[in-house]
Amino acid sequence: MTISNFADRLLADLGTRMKLRRCASVGRSAIALGRIWVRGHGQVHVSDGAVLDGRAAPIELFAHRGAEIRIGPGVRIEGGASLEAVSQIFIDAGARVGSFCKVLDNHFHLVGGGDRFRRPPSRPVVVEKEAVLGARAILLPGARVGRGATVPPGAVVSRSFGAVAASDQSLAGATRGSFPVIVAGSDPLPGPFRARIRCAIGIARAAWYLRACKRGGRVFATGSVRVVNEGTVEIGDRTEFIGGMIPSEIVCRPGASIEIGSSSLFNYGVSLEACGSIRIGNRVMLGSFVRICDRRSGAAGPVAIGDDVWIAHGASIGPGVTIGSGSVVAAGSVVSSDVPAGSLAIGNPARCMRLSLRAEQPRGPTSAAASEIDTG
């Protein structure tokens, strides 16, 4: 090895150590490229030979307090991917996680009744050896991808997929043990003074990023929001924009209008684009990478979203759609027709069912024979 090659390798290793410095452990030959967000108070373990390539878009590894993310030897994770654990996510040796994939072990909000701001129990997620997750695939709580299986791009997996090696010794510890169930508000709160400082910073940040918009009181931002306002944008009281690896975006074309009700919550990477009208009600929750547009592929029409609606990660709402109050749009769903109030919209194209019926259905088995996959 030449001196130049040795120096390059040393610099690359130092760069990896710096980018993964918040991880609990990092293998000697692990490589981190581009922007890597390691967040939360849990533990992230990256094994030998793992490659995290965040050059095209940032990668997020978010382990909440008491949670664990384990990335096995030789795993490759592409840009834009996000792994978020409240209990445990395990990516086994040689697996591939495609660009803008989302892997999460908790829905973060209750579906079909109850307090939506209370977290439900978590269910660990496992990706076995040599499995491949296609670009923008979504793995929901309880998902398990079998050894060597390939999840299609844009697919949503919530149970077992592929031939699952339940007795594989390499996975023996992946889902063993009792994981803590964390509910909203269970983390220790900062002191009153620190909380006031954080609140003031969030309000000031929102005032700056949303300065081209008409805002109500106490609009809050913990990250950046890109705004192109050539029309009218109104944002209601106490609406919050959560920061993350990719900013949210609000685009209002000339003569168009965007209206956002009070106490709504936007996760990172949300995109609103209005050429005519988008109206969002009160207490609406939008997951990361939700896209809402009132003009697409020659179709156009106003979009109206009622109060108390939850739109989960990666869902897309098309032109002319009305979503009734109290409804839920499942992760990765593509909605092109109206959703009645109190309904669950799921799939691509989305189909609707009453949330009351969804809540009454018993859970099915999680064997490979009972796999559930919704292609997006």
N, C-alpha and C positions, 0 to 999 in steps of 0.2 A: 504494500500500500504506500503510495507516494505521500509526501508531507501535505500536499494540497488536498488530496482526498481525505486524509486523516483530519485536517482542519475543517473541511466541509462537514464531515460526519460528526465531529465534536460540536460544531455550531448547531447542526440539526438536532442533536441530542439535547443540548442546552435549551434550544427553543421549545422542544417537546416538554422538557421538565418545567419550564416556565408556564407554558399554556395549561399543563395538567397539574399545576402545583397544589390545587385544592382537592385533588384526588387522594383517597386514603392509601392507595398503592398504585404504582406504575411499573410495568415490566421493562426490562433493560432495552429491548429492541422495539418498543412501541414508538409510533411516529404520529405526531400531531401537526397538521398543515393548516394554514389559514386561521380563521377565528373559531375558537372553542369556548363555549360558555359552560363552566362547571358551577352549578348553583345549589343552594340549599344547605341544610345542616346534617344531611345523612352521609352515607359513604359511597364513593364511586371507586371501583377497582378496574384497572385496565391492564390486561395481561400482555405477555411477550408477543411481539409481532403484530399487534393490533395496529390498524391504520385508520386515523380519523382525518378525513380529507375535507376540511372546511374552506377550501379556497374559493369555490363557486358561491357558497352561502354558508353562514355560521352553523355550527352544530351545537345543540343544547343537551347537556346531561344534568338533570335536575333531580336530586335525591332529597326529599323532604326529611324532616327530623325523624330519626329512627328507621329510615328506609335504606335500601341498598340497591345499587346498580352494578352488575358484574359483566364485564366484557371479556370474553375468552380469548385464547391465543389465536392469532391470525385473522381475527374479525376485521372486516372493512366497513366503515360507516361513511356514507357520502354526504355532501353538503346539504344543509337545510333539514337534516334529520333531527328529531327531538325525542329523547327518552326521558320520561317523567315518572318517578316512582314514589309511592306513598308506603308500599311494603317492599316488593322486590321485582326487579326485572333482570333476567339472566339471558345473555346472548352467548351461545356456546361456540366452541372452536370452529373457525373457518366460515362462519356465517357471514352473509352480506346484507347490509341495511341500505336500501336505495335512497336516492335524493328525496328530501322532503317527506320521508316516512315519519309517522307519529306512533310511538309506543307508550302506552300509559296503563297503569294498573288500578286506576280509580276513575270513576265518572265525575267526581268532584261535586256533583249535584244529584239530588234525589229525582227520580222520574215517577210520575203518576201519583202525586199526592205528597203531603208532608212539607217540611221546610226545605225549599230548594237550596238554601244557603248552607245546609248541613251536609257534610260529606258522608256518603255511604261507606260500608266496609270495603276494603281493598281485596283484590284477587291477583296473586302473582302472575307474571307473564314470562313464558319460556320460549326461546327460539333455539331449536336443537342444532347439532353439528351440520355444517355445510348447507343450511337452509338459506334461501334467498328471498328477501322482501323487495318487491318491485317498487319503482318510484311512486311516491305519494300513497303507498299502502298504509293502512291504519290498523294497529293491533290494540284491541280494547281489553279491559280487565278480564282475566281468566283465559286469554288466548294462549295457545300452545301450538307452535309450528313444528311439524315432524322433521326428522333428520333428512336432509337433502331435498325437502319440499321447496317449491317455488310459489310464492304468493304473487298473483298477477298485479301489475301496476294499478293503483287506485282502488284496490280491493280493501274491504273492511272485514276483519276476522275477530270474532268474539268468543270462539270455542276452540276445539282442536281442529287442526288442518293438516292433512297429510298423515302418513303413518307415524304415530307417536310412539317413541320407545320409552314407555313408562318405567321399565325396569333398568334402563341404562344407568350404570353406576356413575357415569360422569355427571348425571343430573340428580344424583341421589340427594345432594344437599340443596338443590336449587329451590325446592318448594317445601323443604322440611322445616318444622318448627312453627312457633307461634309468632306471627307478625303483628305489630301494634296497629290498631285501628285508630286513625287520627281524624278527628272531626274539626270542622272549622272553628277556629278560636281556641284550640287546645294548646297551641304554642304559647310560650310565655310572652306576654305583651311587654313592650318597652315601657320605661317610666313615663309619667305624664309629660315631663319636659321634652324628652326625646320624641314622643308621639306628636307633640305640637310642632316641633321642628320639622319632622317628616311631613306633616300635613301642610305646613307653610310652603315647603319646597315643592310638594306635589301641585299645590294650587298655582304657585308661581310658574312652574314648568308648563302647566296647562294654559295659563294666560299667554305664555310666549308661543308655544306651538300652535295654539288655536286662536291666535290673535286676529285672524281673518274671519272668524266666525262670531256669531252672536251667542253669548254664553250666559247661562243662569249662574246662580251662586254655588260656590264650593265645587266647581268642576275640577277634577283631580287627574293628574297624569304621573305615572311612575316611569315612563319612558317616552321616546320621541314619537310624534305623530306627523306624518307628511300631509299637508293640506294644499290643494289647488282649488281655490274658490272663485269661480267666475259667475256665480249665481247667488243663492241665499242658503246659508247653513246656520241652523239654530240648534243649540245643544242645551238640554234641560238641566235643572239643578241636580247636583250631586252625582252626575255621571262620571264614571272613572275609566281611564284608559291605562291598561296594565302594560308595563314595559317588557320587552323580551328581545330575542335575538334578531327579529325583523320588525321594523316599525309598522304600525297601522297606517292606513292611507284613506283620506277622504278627498274625493274628486267630484267637484260640482261644476258642470259645464255651463256655458252662457245661457241664462234664462231658466236654469233648472233650480230645484230646491231639494234640500235634505233637512229633515226635521227629526231630531232625536229627543225622546221624552226624558223625564227625570229618573234618577237612580238607576240608570242602565249601566252595564258593565261590558267593556270591550277587552278581550284578551289581545295579545300581540298578533301582528300580521293580518288583521282584519282589513278588508278592502271594500269601501263603498264608492260606487261610481254612478252618478246620476246625470242623465241627459234630459230627463223630464222631472220625475218626482220619486223620492224615496222617503217614506214616513215610518219611523220606528217608535213604538209606544213606550210606556213607562215600565221600569223594572225588567227590561229585556237583557238577557245574558247572551253574548256572542263569544264562542270559543275561538281559539287561534286559527288563523287562515280561513275564516269564513269569508265568502265572497258574495256581495249583493250588487247586482247591476240591473238597470232598467232598460238597457238596450244591448242586444247581442244577436249576431248572425241574422240581421234583418228584422228580428222581432223587437217590439218596443211596447212599453206600457208601464204605468206607475206601479211601484211596489209598496205595499202597506203591511206592516207587522204590528199586531195587536199588543196589548199589555201582557206582562208576565210570560213572555215566550223565551224558551231556551233553544238556541241554535248551536249545536255541538261542533267540534273541531272539523275543519275541512269541508263543511257543507257549502253548497252553492245555491243561491236563490235567484231565479231568472226573472225576466221582464213580465210585467202584468200579474204577478203573484200576490195574493192576499193570504196572510197567515193569521188565523183567528187567535184570540187571546187564550192564554193558558196552554198553548201547544208546545210540542218538543220536536225539533228536527234532529234526527240521529246523525252521528258522525259520518262524514263522507257522502251524505245524501245529496242528490241533485233535484231540486224542487222546481218544476215547470208549470204546475197547476195549483189552484187554491187548496189551502189546508184548513178544514173546519176547526172551529174553536175546540179546545180540549182534546186534540188529536196528537198522535205520534206519526210523523212522516219519516219513512225509512226506505233507502235503496236508490237506485238509479235506473230509470226515473223513479222518483219517490212514490210510494203507495202509502195510504193513510189508514190508520185504525184508531179506535178510541183508546185514550190513555187508561181508562177504567178497565178495558178488556186486557190491555197489556199488563196491568198490575195484577190481574187475577190469574194469568197464565202461570202454571208451575214451571220451574226450571227443568229443562231437558237434560239428558246425560251429556257428558263432555267427552265421550269416546270418539275415535276417529270416524266411526260409522255415523255419528250424529253431528258431523261437522257443520258449522254455519258460516257462510261467507257471502257477503253482499258486494258484488263488483261495482266499482265506482267509475 
